[in-house]
Amino acid sequence: MNGLPDRVRILQNSQNPEELEKVAESLASSSNENDLRSLESSFSNKGFLVRLDPSQGQGLEISRFRKVLLVLGRNPNPYSTKVLLAMSEDDQIRKEVDRVDVLLEAAAALKPLPAERIPLFRAFGEDYFLLKLKLLVDNGSPLAIGELEQEILTKPSEVEDESVVSLMHRSFVPHRTDESLIRMAEDLLQESISSELRTGLFESFFDFQSRHWYGPVRVPPEPADFNAASTTALRELLKLADMAKNAPISADLKHKVLGSQTTIKRVLEQRHT
């Protein structure tokens, strides 16, 4: 069971989903390229995917597929990225939306995000746009945030600005004190983005309307606490707030930005007393 040939035979022949999952996760976490090659070969086999997640009669079953792929996604071995890239070009993967969702989730699972994984996000279009934004924000590493900026700047016309703003409210708010995300917002505000996106950015960093934005959900997103932010992040937030003064946004939103700006200044002053 410990040798590669034994594990390959299991991948090729076993009808036991639990056994397949155990072996596949072992290979997915391996630092050995040959192990990852064996897993790559299995993923290209539809029979393997069916044996890993037998149908329960209620649509596509991918629970074990997801577990294995997330282990692979967190593997820092460069060949893990090659496996993910190969899967992104596989028609049987691409035609199943749920599998693509998991593939993108796995692509964003490694922090910091390697440059070699950027093509995975560009391989899928408007149907996955909002998911890609969420995953890139959650990853938060410099390359992920850089790709996030590019995705927003090249947003497909089929994706409505309103949907992107809603995503900002859900995903940016809990990360509003992340330095790289603040700097990205500063960059975006200097570009020719729509008034809706411009408003959404300022709202996500300086406003919070839980009921209006999220509805009656049990556990809504919570804004990151300015008091817990780094001094550098707070200074960047002040720069971002200054950009609201001459921005084409509502007077009410400018007032809210000013209120947050006052709070941030107070936090900084307390740190220097």
Beta strands, then each sheet from edge to edge (+ up, - down):
end
